[in-house]
Amino acid sequence: MTVAWDPTTPGVLRLPSGRLVRGRGLRRPLPPGPPPDFAVHLLGRRPPQVDWPTRWVRWPDFGLPADRDDAREALREAWERAAGERVEIACGGGVGRTGTALACLAVLDGVPGDQAVAYVRALYARRAVETPWQRRYAARFA
C-alpha cells in the first residue's frame, strides 16, 4: 500500500476530497521523502527521465497546454490516481503552470471554477497561476 504525502510538507496541496497532490519546480532538487508514484510534467520541451511513471504535457512557460485534450486527460488521470497514490504536478518553477494544473485538479475535485485559483493560492502558493489566460483556463476547466 502506498504511503500518502505528508500533508505538512511544503508543496503538498490537500483537495476538498482529502486527496493530496504535491506541486514542485523541476529546476529545484527533489524534495526529501518518498518519490511520487506518478507525475505530470508541464514543460515546453521533453522533461528529464525519472524513476517513476510520468506523463508529459507540452506546456510552454507562461502559456497554456499545446494540446488541451491531452492536458485534460493527464490531469484527470492525476486526479484519479491521487485517490490512492502519491501524485506530483511539476513545471520548471512550480508556480504558474503547476498552480494552473492544481487549480484544474481542484475543479475536478468540486471547487467551483471561479474559486479554484484562490483556493490554490491560499493553500499552495500565493503567486500560483501567473497569467490572465492561465486564470481563465483554470476557471473554465469544468
Chimera marker file (.cmm) of the C-alpha trace (Angstrom):
<marker_set name="trace">
<marker id="1" x="0.000" y="0.000" z="0.000" r="1" g="1" b="0" radius="0.5"/>
<marker id="2" x="1.284" y="3.459" z="-0.896" r="1" g="1" b="0" radius="0.5"/>
<marker id="3" x="2.056" y="5.841" z="1.931" r="1" g="1" b="0" radius="0.5"/>
<marker id="4" x="0.430" y="9.220" z="1.221" r="1" g="1" b="0" radius="0.5"/>
<marker id="5" x="2.283" y="12.506" z="1.072" r="1" g="1" b="0" radius="0.5"/>
<marker id="6" x="2.845" y="14.186" z="4.435" r="1" g="1" b="0" radius="0.5"/>
<marker id="7" x="0.239" y="16.980" z="4.327" r="1" g="1" b="0" radius="0.5"/>
<marker id="8" x="2.537" y="19.314" z="6.286" r="1" g="1" b="0" radius="0.5"/>
<marker id="9" x="5.274" y="19.137" z="3.642" r="1" g="1" b="0" radius="0.5"/>
<marker id="10" x="5.709" y="22.355" z="1.624" r="1" g="1" b="0" radius="0.5"/>
<marker id="11" x="4.175" y="21.986" z="-1.823" r="1" g="1" b="0" radius="0.5"/>
<marker id="12" x="1.548" y="19.420" z="-0.807" r="1" g="1" b="0" radius="0.5"/>
<marker id="13" x="-1.996" y="20.554" z="-1.562" r="1" g="1" b="0" radius="0.5"/>
<marker id="14" x="-4.995" y="18.918" z="0.102" r="1" g="1" b="0" radius="0.5"/>
<marker id="15" x="-8.022" y="18.895" z="-2.174" r="1" g="1" b="0" radius="0.5"/>
<marker id="16" x="-11.527" y="19.057" z="-0.653" r="1" g="1" b="0" radius="0.5"/>
<marker id="17" x="-11.935" y="15.272" z="-1.048" r="1" g="1" b="0" radius="0.5"/>
<marker id="18" x="-8.800" y="14.710" z="1.038" r="1" g="1" b="0" radius="0.5"/>
<marker id="19" x="-6.628" y="13.767" z="-1.929" r="1" g="1" b="0" radius="0.5"/>
<marker id="20" x="-3.062" y="15.042" z="-1.529" r="1" g="1" b="0" radius="0.5"/>
<marker id="21" x="-1.064" y="16.259" z="-4.537" r="1" g="1" b="0" radius="0.5"/>
<marker id="22" x="2.466" y="17.653" z="-4.465" r="1" g="1" b="0" radius="0.5"/>
<marker id="23" x="3.413" y="20.572" z="-6.680" r="1" g="1" b="0" radius="0.5"/>
<marker id="24" x="7.038" y="21.429" z="-7.333" r="1" g="1" b="0" radius="0.5"/>
<marker id="25" x="9.536" y="23.029" z="-9.643" r="1" g="1" b="0" radius="0.5"/>
<marker id="26" x="11.751" y="20.690" z="-11.646" r="1" g="1" b="0" radius="0.5"/>
<marker id="27" x="14.613" y="23.205" z="-11.539" r="1" g="1" b="0" radius="0.5"/>
<marker id="28" x="14.882" y="22.557" z="-7.797" r="1" g="1" b="0" radius="0.5"/>
<marker id="29" x="16.294" y="19.413" z="-6.186" r="1" g="1" b="0" radius="0.5"/>
<marker id="30" x="13.911" y="16.569" z="-5.457" r="1" g="1" b="0" radius="0.5"/>
<marker id="31" x="12.409" y="17.180" z="-2.007" r="1" g="1" b="0" radius="0.5"/>
<marker id="32" x="13.241" y="14.746" z="0.808" r="1" g="1" b="0" radius="0.5"/>
<marker id="33" x="10.866" y="11.878" z="1.452" r="1" g="1" b="0" radius="0.5"/>
<marker id="34" x="9.341" y="9.238" z="-0.775" r="1" g="1" b="0" radius="0.5"/>
<marker id="35" x="9.261" y="9.716" z="-4.533" r="1" g="1" b="0" radius="0.5"/>
<marker id="36" x="5.991" y="10.135" z="-6.410" r="1" g="1" b="0" radius="0.5"/>
<marker id="37" x="4.131" y="7.102" z="-7.700" r="1" g="1" b="0" radius="0.5"/>
<marker id="38" x="3.094" y="9.176" z="-10.726" r="1" g="1" b="0" radius="0.5"/>
<marker id="39" x="3.896" y="12.648" z="-12.041" r="1" g="1" b="0" radius="0.5"/>
<marker id="40" x="2.621" y="15.044" z="-14.677" r="1" g="1" b="0" radius="0.5"/>
<marker id="41" x="5.385" y="17.245" z="-16.095" r="1" g="1" b="0" radius="0.5"/>
<marker id="42" x="4.272" y="20.511" z="-17.679" r="1" g="1" b="0" radius="0.5"/>
<marker id="43" x="7.110" y="21.704" z="-19.889" r="1" g="1" b="0" radius="0.5"/>
<marker id="44" x="7.679" y="23.154" z="-23.333" r="1" g="1" b="0" radius="0.5"/>
<marker id="45" x="10.301" y="20.502" z="-24.086" r="1" g="1" b="0" radius="0.5"/>
<marker id="46" x="10.781" y="16.874" z="-23.114" r="1" g="1" b="0" radius="0.5"/>
<marker id="47" x="11.379" y="16.540" z="-19.356" r="1" g="1" b="0" radius="0.5"/>
<marker id="48" x="14.331" y="14.708" z="-17.813" r="1" g="1" b="0" radius="0.5"/>
<marker id="49" x="13.976" y="10.989" z="-17.128" r="1" g="1" b="0" radius="0.5"/>
<marker id="50" x="12.892" y="9.955" z="-13.633" r="1" g="1" b="0" radius="0.5"/>
<marker id="51" x="12.444" y="6.587" z="-11.923" r="1" g="1" b="0" radius="0.5"/>
<marker id="52" x="8.630" y="6.700" z="-11.698" r="1" g="1" b="0" radius="0.5"/>
<marker id="53" x="5.806" y="6.808" z="-14.254" r="1" g="1" b="0" radius="0.5"/>
<marker id="54" x="5.146" y="10.226" z="-15.770" r="1" g="1" b="0" radius="0.5"/>
<marker id="55" x="3.050" y="11.968" z="-18.357" r="1" g="1" b="0" radius="0.5"/>
<marker id="56" x="4.459" y="14.895" z="-20.267" r="1" g="1" b="0" radius="0.5"/>
<marker id="57" x="2.083" y="17.673" z="-21.228" r="1" g="1" b="0" radius="0.5"/>
<marker id="58" x="3.677" y="20.092" z="-23.689" r="1" g="1" b="0" radius="0.5"/>
<marker id="59" x="3.005" y="23.403" z="-21.948" r="1" g="1" b="0" radius="0.5"/>
<marker id="60" x="5.270" y="26.403" z="-22.619" r="1" g="1" b="0" radius="0.5"/>
<marker id="61" x="6.285" y="28.698" z="-19.772" r="1" g="1" b="0" radius="0.5"/>
<marker id="62" x="3.666" y="31.417" z="-19.082" r="1" g="1" b="0" radius="0.5"/>
<marker id="63" x="1.367" y="29.783" z="-21.623" r="1" g="1" b="0" radius="0.5"/>
<marker id="64" x="-1.329" y="27.147" z="-21.930" r="1" g="1" b="0" radius="0.5"/>
<marker id="65" x="-1.153" y="23.486" z="-22.939" r="1" g="1" b="0" radius="0.5"/>
<marker id="66" x="-0.366" y="22.913" z="-26.608" r="1" g="1" b="0" radius="0.5"/>
<marker id="67" x="-2.995" y="20.144" z="-26.695" r="1" g="1" b="0" radius="0.5"/>
<marker id="68" x="-5.860" y="20.855" z="-24.306" r="1" g="1" b="0" radius="0.5"/>
<marker id="69" x="-7.417" y="17.415" z="-24.728" r="1" g="1" b="0" radius="0.5"/>
<marker id="70" x="-4.116" y="15.770" z="-23.761" r="1" g="1" b="0" radius="0.5"/>
<marker id="71" x="-3.817" y="18.104" z="-20.763" r="1" g="1" b="0" radius="0.5"/>
<marker id="72" x="-7.378" y="17.293" z="-19.655" r="1" g="1" b="0" radius="0.5"/>
<marker id="73" x="-6.666" y="13.538" z="-19.886" r="1" g="1" b="0" radius="0.5"/>
<marker id="74" x="-3.373" y="13.847" z="-17.990" r="1" g="1" b="0" radius="0.5"/>
<marker id="75" x="-4.913" y="15.964" z="-15.221" r="1" g="1" b="0" radius="0.5"/>
<marker id="76" x="-7.913" y="13.643" z="-14.916" r="1" g="1" b="0" radius="0.5"/>
<marker id="77" x="-5.523" y="10.689" z="-14.613" r="1" g="1" b="0" radius="0.5"/>
<marker id="78" x="-3.535" y="12.556" z="-11.946" r="1" g="1" b="0" radius="0.5"/>
<marker id="79" x="-6.714" y="13.369" z="-10.003" r="1" g="1" b="0" radius="0.5"/>
<marker id="80" x="-7.929" y="9.761" z="-10.176" r="1" g="1" b="0" radius="0.5"/>
<marker id="81" x="-4.551" y="8.364" z="-9.125" r="1" g="1" b="0" radius="0.5"/>
<marker id="82" x="-4.285" y="10.826" z="-6.231" r="1" g="1" b="0" radius="0.5"/>
<marker id="83" x="-7.080" y="8.895" z="-4.505" r="1" g="1" b="0" radius="0.5"/>
<marker id="84" x="-4.539" y="6.205" z="-3.575" r="1" g="1" b="0" radius="0.5"/>
<marker id="85" x="-1.112" y="7.185" z="-4.924" r="1" g="1" b="0" radius="0.5"/>
<marker id="86" x="1.489" y="9.916" z="-4.397" r="1" g="1" b="0" radius="0.5"/>
<marker id="87" x="0.940" y="12.228" z="-7.370" r="1" g="1" b="0" radius="0.5"/>
<marker id="88" x="3.186" y="15.130" z="-8.293" r="1" g="1" b="0" radius="0.5"/>
<marker id="89" x="2.461" y="18.013" z="-10.665" r="1" g="1" b="0" radius="0.5"/>
<marker id="90" x="5.609" y="19.819" z="-11.793" r="1" g="1" b="0" radius="0.5"/>
<marker id="91" x="6.797" y="22.511" z="-14.181" r="1" g="1" b="0" radius="0.5"/>
<marker id="92" x="10.082" y="24.397" z="-14.307" r="1" g="1" b="0" radius="0.5"/>
<marker id="93" x="9.473" y="26.758" z="-11.402" r="1" g="1" b="0" radius="0.5"/>
<marker id="94" x="6.498" y="25.110" z="-9.715" r="1" g="1" b="0" radius="0.5"/>
<marker id="95" x="4.303" y="28.228" z="-9.743" r="1" g="1" b="0" radius="0.5"/>
<marker id="96" x="2.489" y="29.201" z="-12.957" r="1" g="1" b="0" radius="0.5"/>
<marker id="97" x="1.832" y="26.001" z="-14.883" r="1" g="1" b="0" radius="0.5"/>
<marker id="98" x="1.869" y="23.863" z="-11.747" r="1" g="1" b="0" radius="0.5"/>
<marker id="99" x="-0.510" y="26.240" z="-9.978" r="1" g="1" b="0" radius="0.5"/>
<marker id="100" x="-2.809" y="26.266" z="-13.004" r="1" g="1" b="0" radius="0.5"/>
<marker id="101" x="-2.840" y="22.455" z="-13.138" r="1" g="1" b="0" radius="0.5"/>
<marker id="102" x="-3.505" y="22.269" z="-9.381" r="1" g="1" b="0" radius="0.5"/>
<marker id="103" x="-6.422" y="24.686" z="-9.824" r="1" g="1" b="0" radius="0.5"/>
<marker id="104" x="-7.760" y="22.371" z="-12.548" r="1" g="1" b="0" radius="0.5"/>
<marker id="105" x="-7.462" y="19.425" z="-10.137" r="1" g="1" b="0" radius="0.5"/>
<marker id="106" x="-9.368" y="21.479" z="-7.559" r="1" g="1" b="0" radius="0.5"/>
<marker id="107" x="-12.136" y="21.988" z="-10.131" r="1" g="1" b="0" radius="0.5"/>
<marker id="108" x="-12.219" y="18.231" z="-10.800" r="1" g="1" b="0" radius="0.5"/>
<marker id="109" x="-12.484" y="17.776" z="-7.027" r="1" g="1" b="0" radius="0.5"/>
<marker id="110" x="-15.531" y="20.038" z="-6.743" r="1" g="1" b="0" radius="0.5"/>
<marker id="111" x="-14.144" y="23.548" z="-6.213" r="1" g="1" b="0" radius="0.5"/>
<marker id="112" x="-16.168" y="25.985" z="-8.357" r="1" g="1" b="0" radius="0.5"/>
<marker id="113" x="-14.103" y="27.215" z="-11.311" r="1" g="1" b="0" radius="0.5"/>
<marker id="114" x="-14.333" y="30.847" z="-10.241" r="1" g="1" b="0" radius="0.5"/>
<marker id="115" x="-12.841" y="29.914" z="-6.838" r="1" g="1" b="0" radius="0.5"/>
<marker id="116" x="-10.152" y="27.435" z="-7.920" r="1" g="1" b="0" radius="0.5"/>
<marker id="117" x="-7.300" y="29.930" z="-8.319" r="1" g="1" b="0" radius="0.5"/>
<marker id="118" x="-7.989" y="31.497" z="-4.917" r="1" g="1" b="0" radius="0.5"/>
<marker id="119" x="-8.099" y="28.006" z="-3.386" r="1" g="1" b="0" radius="0.5"/>
<marker id="120" x="-4.679" y="27.112" z="-4.796" r="1" g="1" b="0" radius="0.5"/>
<marker id="121" x="-3.185" y="30.487" z="-3.891" r="1" g="1" b="0" radius="0.5"/>
<marker id="122" x="-4.397" y="30.133" z="-0.308" r="1" g="1" b="0" radius="0.5"/>
<marker id="123" x="-3.259" y="26.529" z="0.191" r="1" g="1" b="0" radius="0.5"/>
<marker id="124" x="-0.321" y="26.012" z="-2.203" r="1" g="1" b="0" radius="0.5"/>
<marker id="125" x="1.448" y="29.225" z="-3.238" r="1" g="1" b="0" radius="0.5"/>
<marker id="126" x="0.210" y="32.809" z="-3.168" r="1" g="1" b="0" radius="0.5"/>
<marker id="127" x="1.743" y="33.529" z="-6.603" r="1" g="1" b="0" radius="0.5"/>
<marker id="128" x="0.331" y="30.379" z="-8.241" r="1" g="1" b="0" radius="0.5"/>
<marker id="129" x="-1.296" y="30.795" z="-11.652" r="1" g="1" b="0" radius="0.5"/>
<marker id="130" x="0.726" y="33.627" z="-13.170" r="1" g="1" b="0" radius="0.5"/>
<marker id="131" x="-1.128" y="34.923" z="-16.219" r="1" g="1" b="0" radius="0.5"/>
<marker id="132" x="-4.681" y="36.068" z="-17.010" r="1" g="1" b="0" radius="0.5"/>
<marker id="133" x="-5.053" y="33.298" z="-19.607" r="1" g="1" b="0" radius="0.5"/>
<marker id="134" x="-3.955" y="30.680" z="-17.043" r="1" g="1" b="0" radius="0.5"/>
<marker id="135" x="-6.595" y="32.033" z="-14.624" r="1" g="1" b="0" radius="0.5"/>
<marker id="136" x="-9.269" y="31.806" z="-17.341" r="1" g="1" b="0" radius="0.5"/>
<marker id="137" x="-8.151" y="28.296" z="-18.303" r="1" g="1" b="0" radius="0.5"/>
<marker id="138" x="-8.497" y="27.068" z="-14.716" r="1" g="1" b="0" radius="0.5"/>
<marker id="139" x="-11.821" y="28.840" z="-14.173" r="1" g="1" b="0" radius="0.5"/>
<marker id="140" x="-13.291" y="27.275" z="-17.329" r="1" g="1" b="0" radius="0.5"/>
<marker id="141" x="-11.738" y="23.835" z="-16.825" r="1" g="1" b="0" radius="0.5"/>
<marker id="142" x="-15.035" y="22.215" z="-15.809" r="1" g="1" b="0" radius="0.5"/>
<link id1="1" id2="2" r="1" g="1" b="0" radius="0.2"/>
<link id1="2" id2="3" r="1" g="1" b="0" radius="0.2"/>
<link id1="3" id2="4" r="1" g="1" b="0" radius="0.2"/>
<link id1="4" id2="5" r="1" g="1" b="0" radius="0.2"/>
<link id1="5" id2="6" r="1" g="1" b="0" radius="0.2"/>
<link id1="6" id2="7" r="1" g="1" b="0" radius="0.2"/>
<link id1="7" id2="8" r="1" g="1" b="0" radius="0.2"/>
<link id1="8" id2="9" r="1" g="1" b="0" radius="0.2"/>
<link id1="9" id2="10" r="1" g="1" b="0" radius="0.2"/>
<link id1="10" id2="11" r="1" g="1" b="0" radius="0.2"/>
<link id1="11" id2="12" r="1" g="1" b="0" radius="0.2"/>
<link id1="12" id2="13" r="1" g="1" b="0" radius="0.2"/>
<link id1="13" id2="14" r="1" g="1" b="0" radius="0.2"/>
<link id1="14" id2="15" r="1" g="1" b="0" radius="0.2"/>
<link id1="15" id2="16" r="1" g="1" b="0" radius="0.2"/>
<link id1="16" id2="17" r="1" g="1" b="0" radius="0.2"/>
<link id1="17" id2="18" r="1" g="1" b="0" radius="0.2"/>
<link id1="18" id2="19" r="1" g="1" b="0" radius="0.2"/>
<link id1="19" id2="20" r="1" g="1" b="0" radius="0.2"/>
<link id1="20" id2="21" r="1" g="1" b="0" radius="0.2"/>
<link id1="21" id2="22" r="1" g="1" b="0" radius="0.2"/>
<link id1="22" id2="23" r="1" g="1" b="0" radius="0.2"/>
<link id1="23" id2="24" r="1" g="1" b="0" radius="0.2"/>
<link id1="24" id2="25" r="1" g="1" b="0" radius="0.2"/>
<link id1="25" id2="26" r="1" g="1" b="0" radius="0.2"/>
<link id1="26" id2="27" r="1" g="1" b="0" radius="0.2"/>
<link id1="27" id2="28" r="1" g="1" b="0" radius="0.2"/>
<link id1="28" id2="29" r="1" g="1" b="0" radius="0.2"/>
<link id1="29" id2="30" r="1" g="1" b="0" radius="0.2"/>
<link id1="30" id2="31" r="1" g="1" b="0" radius="0.2"/>
<link id1="31" id2="32" r="1" g="1" b="0" radius="0.2"/>
<link id1="32" id2="33" r="1" g="1" b="0" radius="0.2"/>
<link id1="33" id2="34" r="1" g="1" b="0" radius="0.2"/>
<link id1="34" id2="35" r="1" g="1" b="0" radius="0.2"/>
<link id1="35" id2="36" r="1" g="1" b="0" radius="0.2"/>
<link id1="36" id2="37" r="1" g="1" b="0" radius="0.2"/>
<link id1="37" id2="38" r="1" g="1" b="0" radius="0.2"/>
<link id1="38" id2="39" r="1" g="1" b="0" radius="0.2"/>
<link id1="39" id2="40" r="1" g="1" b="0" radius="0.2"/>
<link id1="40" id2="41" r="1" g="1" b="0" radius="0.2"/>
<link id1="41" id2="42" r="1" g="1" b="0" radius="0.2"/>
<link id1="42" id2="43" r="1" g="1" b="0" radius="0.2"/>
<link id1="43" id2="44" r="1" g="1" b="0" radius="0.2"/>
<link id1="44" id2="45" r="1" g="1" b="0" radius="0.2"/>
<link id1="45" id2="46" r="1" g="1" b="0" radius="0.2"/>
<link id1="46" id2="47" r="1" g="1" b="0" radius="0.2"/>
<link id1="47" id2="48" r="1" g="1" b="0" radius="0.2"/>
<link id1="48" id2="49" r="1" g="1" b="0" radius="0.2"/>
<link id1="49" id2="50" r="1" g="1" b="0" radius="0.2"/>
<link id1="50" id2="51" r="1" g="1" b="0" radius="0.2"/>
<link id1="51" id2="52" r="1" g="1" b="0" radius="0.2"/>
<link id1="52" id2="53" r="1" g="1" b="0" radius="0.2"/>
<link id1="53" id2="54" r="1" g="1" b="0" radius="0.2"/>
<link id1="54" id2="55" r="1" g="1" b="0" radius="0.2"/>
<link id1="55" id2="56" r="1" g="1" b="0" radius="0.2"/>
<link id1="56" id2="57" r="1" g="1" b="0" radius="0.2"/>
<link id1="57" id2="58" r="1" g="1" b="0" radius="0.2"/>
<link id1="58" id2="59" r="1" g="1" b="0" radius="0.2"/>
<link id1="59" id2="60" r="1" g="1" b="0" radius="0.2"/>
<link id1="60" id2="61" r="1" g="1" b="0" radius="0.2"/>
<link id1="61" id2="62" r="1" g="1" b="0" radius="0.2"/>
<link id1="62" id2="63" r="1" g="1" b="0" radius="0.2"/>
<link id1="63" id2="64" r="1" g="1" b="0" radius="0.2"/>
<link id1="64" id2="65" r="1" g="1" b="0" radius="0.2"/>
<link id1="65" id2="66" r="1" g="1" b="0" radius="0.2"/>
<link id1="66" id2="67" r="1" g="1" b="0" radius="0.2"/>
<link id1="67" id2="68" r="1" g="1" b="0" radius="0.2"/>
<link id1="68" id2="69" r="1" g="1" b="0" radius="0.2"/>
<link id1="69" id2="70" r="1" g="1" b="0" radius="0.2"/>
<link id1="70" id2="71" r="1" g="1" b="0" radius="0.2"/>
<link id1="71" id2="72" r="1" g="1" b="0" radius="0.2"/>
<link id1="72" id2="73" r="1" g="1" b="0" radius="0.2"/>
<link id1="73" id2="74" r="1" g="1" b="0" radius="0.2"/>
<link id1="74" id2="75" r="1" g="1" b="0" radius="0.2"/>
<link id1="75" id2="76" r="1" g="1" b="0" radius="0.2"/>
<link id1="76" id2="77" r="1" g="1" b="0" radius="0.2"/>
<link id1="77" id2="78" r="1" g="1" b="0" radius="0.2"/>
<link id1="78" id2="79" r="1" g="1" b="0" radius="0.2"/>
<link id1="79" id2="80" r="1" g="1" b="0" radius="0.2"/>
<link id1="80" id2="81" r="1" g="1" b="0" radius="0.2"/>
<link id1="81" id2="82" r="1" g="1" b="0" radius="0.2"/>
<link id1="82" id2="83" r="1" g="1" b="0" radius="0.2"/>
<link id1="83" id2="84" r="1" g="1" b="0" radius="0.2"/>
<link id1="84" id2="85" r="1" g="1" b="0" radius="0.2"/>
<link id1="85" id2="86" r="1" g="1" b="0" radius="0.2"/>
<link id1="86" id2="87" r="1" g="1" b="0" radius="0.2"/>
<link id1="87" id2="88" r="1" g="1" b="0" radius="0.2"/>
<link id1="88" id2="89" r="1" g="1" b="0" radius="0.2"/>
<link id1="89" id2="90" r="1" g="1" b="0" radius="0.2"/>
<link id1="90" id2="91" r="1" g="1" b="0" radius="0.2"/>
<link id1="91" id2="92" r="1" g="1" b="0" radius="0.2"/>
<link id1="92" id2="93" r="1" g="1" b="0" radius="0.2"/>
<link id1="93" id2="94" r="1" g="1" b="0" radius="0.2"/>
<link id1="94" id2="95" r="1" g="1" b="0" radius="0.2"/>
<link id1="95" id2="96" r="1" g="1" b="0" radius="0.2"/>
<link id1="96" id2="97" r="1" g="1" b="0" radius="0.2"/>
<link id1="97" id2="98" r="1" g="1" b="0" radius="0.2"/>
<link id1="98" id2="99" r="1" g="1" b="0" radius="0.2"/>
<link id1="99" id2="100" r="1" g="1" b="0" radius="0.2"/>
<link id1="100" id2="101" r="1" g="1" b="0" radius="0.2"/>
<link id1="101" id2="102" r="1" g="1" b="0" radius="0.2"/>
<link id1="102" id2="103" r="1" g="1" b="0" radius="0.2"/>
<link id1="103" id2="104" r="1" g="1" b="0" radius="0.2"/>
<link id1="104" id2="105" r="1" g="1" b="0" radius="0.2"/>
<link id1="105" id2="106" r="1" g="1" b="0" radius="0.2"/>
<link id1="106" id2="107" r="1" g="1" b="0" radius="0.2"/>
<link id1="107" id2="108" r="1" g="1" b="0" radius="0.2"/>
<link id1="108" id2="109" r="1" g="1" b="0" radius="0.2"/>
<link id1="109" id2="110" r="1" g="1" b="0" radius="0.2"/>
<link id1="110" id2="111" r="1" g="1" b="0" radius="0.2"/>
<link id1="111" id2="112" r="1" g="1" b="0" radius="0.2"/>
<link id1="112" id2="113" r="1" g="1" b="0" radius="0.2"/>
<link id1="113" id2="114" r="1" g="1" b="0" radius="0.2"/>
<link id1="114" id2="115" r="1" g="1" b="0" radius="0.2"/>
<link id1="115" id2="116" r="1" g="1" b="0" radius="0.2"/>
<link id1="116" id2="117" r="1" g="1" b="0" radius="0.2"/>
<link id1="117" id2="118" r="1" g="1" b="0" radius="0.2"/>
<link id1="118" id2="119" r="1" g="1" b="0" radius="0.2"/>
<link id1="119" id2="120" r="1" g="1" b="0" radius="0.2"/>
<link id1="120" id2="121" r="1" g="1" b="0" radius="0.2"/>
<link id1="121" id2="122" r="1" g="1" b="0" radius="0.2"/>
<link id1="122" id2="123" r="1" g="1" b="0" radius="0.2"/>
<link id1="123" id2="124" r="1" g="1" b="0" radius="0.2"/>
<link id1="124" id2="125" r="1" g="1" b="0" radius="0.2"/>
<link id1="125" id2="126" r="1" g="1" b="0" radius="0.2"/>
<link id1="126" id2="127" r="1" g="1" b="0" radius="0.2"/>
<link id1="127" id2="128" r="1" g="1" b="0" radius="0.2"/>
<link id1="128" id2="129" r="1" g="1" b="0" radius="0.2"/>
<link id1="129" id2="130" r="1" g="1" b="0" radius="0.2"/>
<link id1="130" id2="131" r="1" g="1" b="0" radius="0.2"/>
<link id1="131" id2="132" r="1" g="1" b="0" radius="0.2"/>
<link id1="132" id2="133" r="1" g="1" b="0" radius="0.2"/>
<link id1="133" id2="134" r="1" g="1" b="0" radius="0.2"/>
<link id1="134" id2="135" r="1" g="1" b="0" radius="0.2"/>
<link id1="135" id2="136" r="1" g="1" b="0" radius="0.2"/>
<link id1="136" id2="137" r="1" g="1" b="0" radius="0.2"/>
<link id1="137" id2="138" r="1" g="1" b="0" radius="0.2"/>
<link id1="138" id2="139" r="1" g="1" b="0" radius="0.2"/>
<link id1="139" id2="140" r="1" g="1" b="0" radius="0.2"/>
<link id1="140" id2="141" r="1" g="1" b="0" radius="0.2"/>
<link id1="141" id2="142" r="1" g="1" b="0" radius="0.2"/>
</marker_set>
